[in-house]
Amino acid sequence: MTDAVTRAAALLKDHRLSIDRLDAILVYTLGERFKHTQAVGKLKAEHDLPPSDPAREAQQIARLEALANEADLDPEFAKKFLNFIIAEVIQHHKQHQS
């Protein structure tokens, strides 16, 4: 291998190690988030509250879009990501009400 290829391979390895650590952080963060949303779902079921809160969801989407802009992340991607999470949370909440 040439020096340039060797350096590129080392940089690639470092980037991948960072990506792997960040993926682990994302998974553990989502796990923690879902622990809380499960507790919210149980609380809503116990008090006969609706599984969905459209006003809160809209607030969260707007907040996440602003954060995405600050973080130099595509806000449409952030919005899709949060909508995916919200849909999953609502399904969990509906299960608690059954």
N, CA, C and O atoms as a GROMACS GRO file, in nm:
protein
  392
    1MET      N    1   0.083  -0.119   0.000
    1MET     CA    2   0.000   0.000   0.000
    1MET      C    3   0.087   0.125   0.000
    1MET      O    4   0.198   0.127   0.054
    2THR      N    5   0.034   0.227  -0.061
    2THR     CA    6   0.106   0.354  -0.062
    2THR      C    7   0.080   0.426   0.070
    2THR      O    8  -0.013   0.391   0.143
    3ASP      N    9   0.160   0.524   0.100
    3ASP     CA   10   0.142   0.602   0.223
    3ASP      C   11   0.004   0.668   0.227
    3ASP      O   12  -0.061   0.670   0.332
    4ALA      N   13  -0.041   0.721   0.115
    4ALA     CA   14  -0.172   0.787   0.110
    4ALA      C   15  -0.284   0.688   0.137
    4ALA      O   16  -0.378   0.720   0.209
    5VAL      N   17  -0.274   0.569   0.081
    5VAL     CA   18  -0.376   0.467   0.103
    5VAL      C   19  -0.374   0.420   0.248
    5VAL      O   20  -0.479   0.400   0.308
    6THR      N   21  -0.256   0.404   0.304
    6THR     CA   22  -0.242   0.364   0.444
    6THR      C   23  -0.303   0.469   0.536
    6THR      O   24  -0.375   0.436   0.630
    7ARG      N   25  -0.274   0.596   0.509
    7ARG     CA   26  -0.333   0.706   0.589
    7ARG      C   27  -0.484   0.708   0.574
    7ARG      O   28  -0.556   0.726   0.672
    8ALA      N   29  -0.532   0.690   0.453
    8ALA     CA   30  -0.677   0.688   0.429
    8ALA      C   31  -0.742   0.573   0.505
    8ALA      O   32  -0.849   0.589   0.564
    9ALA      N   33  -0.678   0.456   0.504
    9ALA     CA   34  -0.731   0.340   0.575
    9ALA      C   35  -0.736   0.367   0.726
    9ALA      O   36  -0.832   0.328   0.792
   10ALA      N   37  -0.635   0.432   0.780
   10ALA     CA   38  -0.633   0.465   0.923
   10ALA      C   39  -0.742   0.566   0.957
   10ALA      O   40  -0.810   0.552   1.059
   11LEU      N   41  -0.760   0.666   0.872
   11LEU     CA   42  -0.868   0.764   0.894
   11LEU      C   43  -1.004   0.699   0.886
   11LEU      O   44  -1.093   0.726   0.967
   12LEU      N   45  -1.020   0.611   0.788
   12LEU     CA   46  -1.146   0.539   0.773
   12LEU      C   47  -1.176   0.458   0.899
   12LEU      O   48  -1.289   0.457   0.948
   13LYS      N   49  -1.074   0.389   0.949
   13LYS     CA   50  -1.092   0.310   1.071
   13LYS      C   51  -1.133   0.399   1.188
   13LYS      O   52  -1.224   0.363   1.263
   14ASP      N   53  -1.069   0.514   1.204
   14ASP     CA   54  -1.104   0.606   1.312
   14ASP      C   55  -1.247   0.658   1.299
   14ASP      O   56  -1.320   0.665   1.398
   15HIS      N   57  -1.286   0.694   1.177
   15HIS     CA   58  -1.424   0.741   1.155
   15HIS      C   59  -1.523   0.630   1.189
   15HIS      O   60  -1.626   0.657   1.252
   16ARG      N   61  -1.494   0.509   1.148
   16ARG     CA   62  -1.586   0.398   1.175
   16ARG      C   63  -1.596   0.368   1.324
   16ARG      O   64  -1.704   0.335   1.373
   17LEU      N   65  -1.485   0.380   1.396
   17LEU     CA   66  -1.489   0.360   1.541
   17LEU      C   67  -1.578   0.466   1.607
   17LEU      O   68  -1.655   0.436   1.698
   18SER      N   69  -1.566   0.590   1.560
   18SER     CA   70  -1.652   0.697   1.612
   18SER      C   71  -1.798   0.672   1.579
   18SER      O   72  -1.886   0.691   1.662
   19ILE      N   73  -1.824   0.629   1.456
   19ILE     CA   74  -1.961   0.598   1.415
   19ILE      C   75  -2.018   0.486   1.501
   19ILE      O   76  -2.133   0.493   1.544
   20ASP      N   77  -1.938   0.383   1.527
   20ASP     CA   78  -1.984   0.272   1.611
   20ASP      C   79  -2.019   0.320   1.752
   20ASP      O   80  -2.120   0.277   1.809
   21ARG      N   81  -1.936   0.406   1.809
   21ARG     CA   82  -1.965   0.460   1.943
   21ARG      C   83  -2.093   0.544   1.940
   21ARG      O   84  -2.176   0.534   2.030
   22LEU      N   85  -2.108   0.625   1.838
   22LEU     CA   86  -2.229   0.707   1.826
   22LEU      C   87  -2.353   0.622   1.807
   22LEU      O   88  -2.459   0.653   1.862
   23ASP      N   89  -2.343   0.515   1.729
   23ASP     CA   90  -2.456   0.423   1.713
   23ASP      C   91  -2.496   0.363   1.848
   23ASP      O   92  -2.614   0.350   1.877
   24ALA      N   93  -2.397   0.326   1.928
   24ALA     CA   94  -2.426   0.272   2.061
   24ALA      C   95  -2.497   0.376   2.147
   24ALA      O   96  -2.593   0.345   2.218
   25ILE      N   97  -2.450   0.501   2.141
   25ILE     CA   98  -2.515   0.609   2.215
   25ILE      C   99  -2.660   0.625   2.170
   25ILE      O  100  -2.750   0.641   2.254
   26LEU      N  101  -2.684   0.621   2.040
   26LEU     CA  102  -2.820   0.634   1.988
   26LEU      C  103  -2.910   0.522   2.039
   26LEU      O  104  -3.024   0.547   2.080
   27VAL      N  105  -2.860   0.400   2.035
   27VAL     CA  106  -2.941   0.285   2.079
   27VAL      C  107  -2.974   0.296   2.228
   27VAL      O  108  -3.089   0.277   2.268
   28TYR      N  109  -2.874   0.326   2.310
   28TYR     CA  110  -2.899   0.339   2.454
   28TYR      C  111  -2.990   0.458   2.483
   28TYR      O  112  -3.074   0.451   2.573
   29THR      N  113  -2.973   0.567   2.409
   29THR     CA  114  -3.058   0.684   2.427
   29THR      C  115  -3.203   0.652   2.391
   29THR      O  116  -3.295   0.689   2.462
   30LEU      N  117  -3.222   0.582   2.279
   30LEU     CA  118  -3.358   0.542   2.242
   30LEU      C  119  -3.417   0.447   2.344
   30LEU      O  120  -3.536   0.456   2.376
   31GLY      N  121  -3.336   0.356   2.396
   31GLY     CA  122  -3.384   0.265   2.500
   31GLY      C  123  -3.432   0.342   2.622
   31GLY      O  124  -3.539   0.312   2.676
   32GLU      N  125  -3.356   0.441   2.664
   32GLU     CA  126  -3.395   0.524   2.779
   32GLU      C  127  -3.520   0.604   2.748
   32GLU      O  128  -3.609   0.618   2.832
   33ARG      N  129  -3.526   0.657   2.627
   33ARG     CA  130  -3.643   0.736   2.588
   33ARG      C  131  -3.769   0.650   2.592
   33ARG      O  132  -3.873   0.693   2.642
   34PHE      N  133  -3.759   0.528   2.540
   34PHE     CA  134  -3.877   0.441   2.537
   34PHE      C  135  -3.917   0.392   2.676
   34PHE      O  136  -4.034   0.362   2.698
   35LYS      N  137  -3.824   0.383   2.769
   35LYS     CA  138  -3.862   0.352   2.908
   35LYS      C  139  -3.956   0.460   2.960
   35LYS      O  140  -4.056   0.430   3.026
   36HIS      N  141  -3.924   0.585   2.930
   36HIS     CA  142  -4.008   0.696   2.976
   36HIS      C  143  -4.141   0.701   2.902
   36HIS      O  144  -4.245   0.726   2.963
   37THR      N  145  -4.138   0.677   2.772
   37THR     CA  146  -4.265   0.682   2.698
   37THR      C  147  -4.355   0.565   2.737
   37THR      O  148  -4.477   0.577   2.733
   38GLN      N  149  -4.296   0.450   2.775
   38GLN     CA  150  -4.377   0.338   2.824
   38GLN      C  151  -4.445   0.379   2.954
   38GLN      O  152  -4.563   0.350   2.974
   39ALA      N  153  -4.372   0.446   3.042
   39ALA     CA  154  -4.430   0.493   3.168
   39ALA      C  155  -4.542   0.593   3.142
   39ALA      O  156  -4.646   0.591   3.209
   40VAL      N  157  -4.521   0.681   3.043
   40VAL     CA  158  -4.626   0.777   3.005
   40VAL      C  159  -4.749   0.702   2.954
   40VAL      O  160  -4.862   0.737   2.988
   41GLY      N  161  -4.727   0.601   2.872
   41GLY     CA  162  -4.839   0.522   2.818
   41GLY      C  163  -4.920   0.455   2.929
   41GLY      O  164  -5.043   0.454   2.924
   42LYS      N  165  -4.851   0.400   3.028
   42LYS     CA  166  -4.921   0.338   3.142
   42LYS      C  167  -5.000   0.442   3.220
   42LYS      O  168  -5.114   0.418   3.258
   43LEU      N  169  -4.938   0.557   3.243
   43LEU     CA  170  -5.005   0.666   3.315
   43LEU      C  171  -5.130   0.712   3.239
   43LEU      O  172  -5.235   0.734   3.298
   44LYS      N  173  -5.116   0.728   3.108
   44LYS     CA  174  -5.231   0.768   3.028
   44LYS      C  175  -5.342   0.664   3.035
   44LYS      O  176  -5.460   0.700   3.045
   45ALA      N  177  -5.306   0.536   3.029
   45ALA     CA  178  -5.406   0.429   3.035
   45ALA      C  179  -5.476   0.429   3.171
   45ALA      O  180  -5.598   0.413   3.178
   46GLU      N  181  -5.400   0.447   3.277
   46GLU     CA  182  -5.458   0.448   3.412
   46GLU      C  183  -5.556   0.562   3.432
   46GLU      O  184  -5.651   0.550   3.509
   47HIS      N  185  -5.534   0.673   3.362
   47HIS     CA  186  -5.619   0.792   3.380
   47HIS      C  187  -5.708   0.817   3.259
   47HIS      O  188  -5.765   0.926   3.244
   48ASP      N  189  -5.720   0.716   3.174
   48ASP     CA  190  -5.809   0.722   3.057
   48ASP      C  191  -5.782   0.845   2.970
   48ASP      O  192  -5.874   0.913   2.926
   49LEU      N  193  -5.653   0.871   2.948
   49LEU     CA  194  -5.613   0.981   2.860
   49LEU      C  195  -5.585   0.926   2.721
   49LEU      O  196  -5.546   0.810   2.708
   50PRO      N  197  -5.604   1.006   2.618
   50PRO     CA  198  -5.581   0.956   2.480
   50PRO      C  199  -5.434   0.921   2.458
   50PRO      O  200  -5.345   0.984   2.515
   51PRO      N  201  -5.408   0.819   2.375
   51PRO     CA  202  -5.270   0.778   2.350
   51PRO      C  203  -5.189   0.880   2.271
   51PRO      O  204  -5.066   0.879   2.276
   52SER      N  205  -5.257   0.968   2.200
   52SER     CA  206  -5.190   1.067   2.117
   52SER      C  207  -5.218   1.206   2.170
   52SER      O  208  -5.327   1.234   2.220
   53ASP      N  209  -5.119   1.294   2.160
   53ASP     CA  210  -5.134   1.434   2.200
   53ASP      C  211  -5.081   1.520   2.084
   53ASP      O  212  -4.965   1.560   2.084
   54PRO      N  213  -5.168   1.547   1.986
   54PRO     CA  214  -5.123   1.618   1.866
   54PRO      C  215  -5.056   1.752   1.893
   54PRO      O  216  -4.961   1.788   1.823
   55ALA      N  217  -5.101   1.827   1.993
   55ALA     CA  218  -5.039   1.956   2.023
   55ALA      C  219  -4.895   1.935   2.070
   55ALA      O  220  -4.804   2.006   2.026
   56ARG      N  221  -4.874   1.840   2.159
   56ARG     CA  222  -4.739   1.810   2.209
   56ARG      C  223  -4.651   1.760   2.094
   56ARG      O  224  -4.535   1.799   2.082
   57GLU      N  225  -4.708   1.674   2.010
   57GLU     CA  226  -4.630   1.619   1.898
   57GLU      C  227  -4.586   1.731   1.804
   57GLU      O  228  -4.471   1.732   1.758
   58ALA      N  229  -4.674   1.826   1.775
   58ALA     CA  230  -4.640   1.938   1.688
   58ALA      C  231  -4.530   2.023   1.751
   58ALA      O  232  -4.439   2.068   1.682
   59GLN      N  233  -4.540   2.045   1.883
   59GLN     CA  234  -4.436   2.121   1.955
   59GLN      C  235  -4.301   2.051   1.943
   59GLN      O  236  -4.199   2.114   1.916
   60GLN      N  237  -4.301   1.920   1.963
   60GLN     CA  238  -4.178   1.844   1.959
   60GLN      C  239  -4.116   1.845   1.819
   60GLN      O  240  -3.994   1.854   1.805
   61ILE      N  241  -4.199   1.835   1.718
   61ILE     CA  242  -4.148   1.836   1.581
   61ILE      C  243  -4.085   1.972   1.550
   61ILE      O  244  -3.977   1.979   1.491
   62ALA      N  245  -4.152   2.079   1.590
   62ALA     CA  246  -4.095   2.214   1.568
   62ALA      C  247  -3.965   2.230   1.645
   62ALA      O  248  -3.868   2.287   1.593
   63ARG      N  249  -3.962   2.182   1.768
   63ARG     CA  250  -3.841   2.190   1.851
   63ARG      C  251  -3.727   2.112   1.787
   63ARG      O  252  -3.613   2.160   1.782
   64LEU      N  253  -3.757   1.992   1.739
   64LEU     CA  254  -3.654   1.909   1.678
   64LEU      C  255  -3.604   1.969   1.547
   64LEU      O  256  -3.485   1.959   1.516
   65GLU      N  257  -3.692   2.030   1.471
   65GLU     CA  258  -3.649   2.097   1.347
   65GLU      C  259  -3.551   2.210   1.379
   65GLU      O  260  -3.451   2.227   1.309
   66ALA      N  261  -3.580   2.286   1.485
   66ALA     CA  262  -3.490   2.395   1.524
   66ALA      C  263  -3.355   2.338   1.570
   66ALA      O  264  -3.250   2.391   1.534
   67LEU      N  265  -3.359   2.232   1.649
   67LEU     CA  266  -3.235   2.168   1.693
   67LEU      C  267  -3.156   2.114   1.574
   67LEU      O  268  -3.033   2.125   1.570
   68ALA      N  269  -3.226   2.057   1.479
   68ALA     CA  270  -3.160   2.004   1.360
   68ALA      C  271  -3.088   2.115   1.284
   68ALA      O  272  -2.975   2.098   1.240
   69ASN      N  273  -3.154   2.228   1.271
   69ASN     CA  274  -3.090   2.341   1.204
   69ASN      C  275  -2.964   2.385   1.279
   69ASN      O  276  -2.861   2.412   1.217
   70GLU      N  277  -2.972   2.391   1.412
   70GLU     CA  278  -2.855   2.428   1.493
   70GLU      C  279  -2.742   2.326   1.477
   70GLU      O  280  -2.625   2.362   1.479
   71ALA      N  281  -2.779   2.199   1.463
   71ALA     CA  282  -2.680   2.092   1.455
   71ALA      C  283  -2.633   2.065   1.313
   71ALA      O  284  -2.555   1.973   1.289
   72ASP      N  285  -2.679   2.146   1.219
   72ASP     CA  286  -2.644   2.128   1.078
   72ASP      C  287  -2.689   1.990   1.026
   72ASP      O  288  -2.617   1.923   0.953
   73LEU      N  289  -2.808   1.951   1.068
   73LEU     CA  290  -2.871   1.826   1.025
   73LEU      C  291  -2.994   1.863   0.942
   73LEU      O  292  -3.064   1.959   0.975
   74ASP      N  293  -3.019   1.790   0.838
   74ASP     CA  294  -3.134   1.815   0.752
   74ASP      C  295  -3.262   1.810   0.837
   74ASP      O  296  -3.296   1.705   0.891
   75PRO      N  297  -3.333   1.923   0.851
   75PRO     CA  298  -3.453   1.924   0.935
   75PRO      C  299  -3.563   1.830   0.886
   75PRO      O  300  -3.641   1.779   0.967
   76GLU      N  301  -3.569   1.806   0.756
   76GLU     CA  302  -3.669   1.710   0.706
   76GLU      C  303  -3.637   1.569   0.754
   76GLU      O  304  -3.728   1.493   0.788
   77PHE      N  305  -3.509   1.534   0.757
   77PHE     CA  306  -3.470   1.404   0.810
   77PHE      C  307  -3.507   1.396   0.958
   77PHE      O  308  -3.562   1.295   1.003
   78ALA      N  309  -3.476   1.500   1.034
   78ALA     CA  310  -3.508   1.502   1.177
   78ALA      C  311  -3.658   1.488   1.199
   78ALA      O  312  -3.702   1.417   1.289
   79LYS      N  313  -3.735   1.555   1.116
   79LYS     CA  314  -3.882   1.550   1.126
   79LYS      C  315  -3.932   1.407   1.097
   79LYS      O  316  -4.018   1.356   1.169
   80LYS      N  317  -3.879   1.345   0.994
   80LYS     CA  318  -3.918   1.207   0.961
   80LYS      C  319  -3.881   1.112   1.074
   80LYS      O  320  -3.957   1.022   1.110
   81PHE      N  321  -3.762   1.132   1.130
   81PHE     CA  322  -3.713   1.048   1.238
   81PHE      C  323  -3.805   1.060   1.360
   81PHE      O  324  -3.844   0.959   1.418
   82LEU      N  325  -3.839   1.183   1.399
   82LEU     CA  326  -3.926   1.202   1.514
   82LEU      C  327  -4.066   1.148   1.486
   82LEU      O  328  -4.128   1.089   1.574
   83ASN      N  329  -4.118   1.168   1.365
   83ASN     CA  330  -4.250   1.114   1.331
   83ASN      C  331  -4.251   0.962   1.343
   83ASN      O  332  -4.350   0.904   1.387
   84PHE      N  333  -4.141   0.898   1.303
   84PHE     CA  334  -4.130   0.753   1.317
   84PHE      C  335  -4.135   0.712   1.464
   84PHE      O  336  -4.206   0.619   1.501
   85ILE      N  337  -4.060   0.783   1.547
   85ILE     CA  338  -4.059   0.753   1.690
   85ILE      C  339  -4.196   0.778   1.752
   85ILE      O  340  -4.245   0.696   1.830
   86ILE      N  341  -4.258   0.890   1.717
   86ILE     CA  342  -4.391   0.922   1.771
   86ILE      C  343  -4.492   0.814   1.734
   86ILE      O  344  -4.572   0.773   1.817
   87ALA      N  345  -4.489   0.768   1.610
   87ALA     CA  346  -4.582   0.662   1.567
   87ALA      C  347  -4.562   0.536   1.651
   87ALA      O  348  -4.659   0.471   1.690
   88GLU      N  349  -4.437   0.501   1.678
   88GLU     CA  350  -4.408   0.384   1.760
   88GLU      C  351  -4.457   0.403   1.903
   88GLU      O  352  -4.514   0.311   1.962
   89VAL      N  353  -4.436   0.520   1.959
   89VAL     CA  354  -4.481   0.550   2.094
   89VAL      C  355  -4.634   0.542   2.103
   89VAL      O  356  -4.687   0.485   2.199
   90ILE      N  357  -4.703   0.597   2.005
   90ILE     CA  358  -4.850   0.592   2.006
   90ILE      C  359  -4.898   0.447   2.002
   90ILE      O  360  -4.993   0.412   2.071
   91GLN      N  361  -4.833   0.364   1.924
   91GLN     CA  362  -4.869   0.221   1.920
   91GLN      C  363  -4.851   0.159   2.058
   91GLN      O  364  -4.936   0.082   2.103
   92HIS      N  365  -4.741   0.190   2.125
   92HIS     CA  366  -4.719   0.138   2.261
   92HIS      C  367  -4.829   0.187   2.355
   92HIS      O  368  -4.880   0.110   2.436
   93HIS      N  369  -4.865   0.315   2.343
   93HIS     CA  370  -4.969   0.371   2.430
   93HIS      C  371  -5.103   0.302   2.406
   93HIS      O  372  -5.178   0.274   2.500
   94LYS      N  373  -5.133   0.274   2.281
   94LYS     CA  374  -5.258   0.204   2.247
   94LYS      C  375  -5.258   0.064   2.307
   94LYS      O  376  -5.361   0.017   2.354
   95GLN      N  377  -5.144  -0.003   2.306
   95GLN     CA  378  -5.134  -0.136   2.365
   95GLN      C  379  -5.163  -0.130   2.515
   95GLN      O  380  -5.227  -0.220   2.569
   96HIS      N  381  -5.117  -0.028   2.582
   96HIS     CA  382  -5.142  -0.014   2.726
   96HIS      C  383  -5.291   0.006   2.754
   96HIS      O  384  -5.340  -0.030   2.861
   97GLN      N  385  -5.362   0.064   2.658
   97GLN     CA  386  -5.504   0.090   2.679
   97GLN      C  387  -5.592  -0.029   2.648
   97GLN      O  388  -5.711  -0.029   2.679
   98SER      N  389  -5.533  -0.130   2.586
   98SER     CA  390  -5.612  -0.249   2.551
   98SER      C  391  -5.631  -0.340   2.671
   98SER      O  392  -5.695  -0.444   2.659
   0.00000   0.00000   0.00000
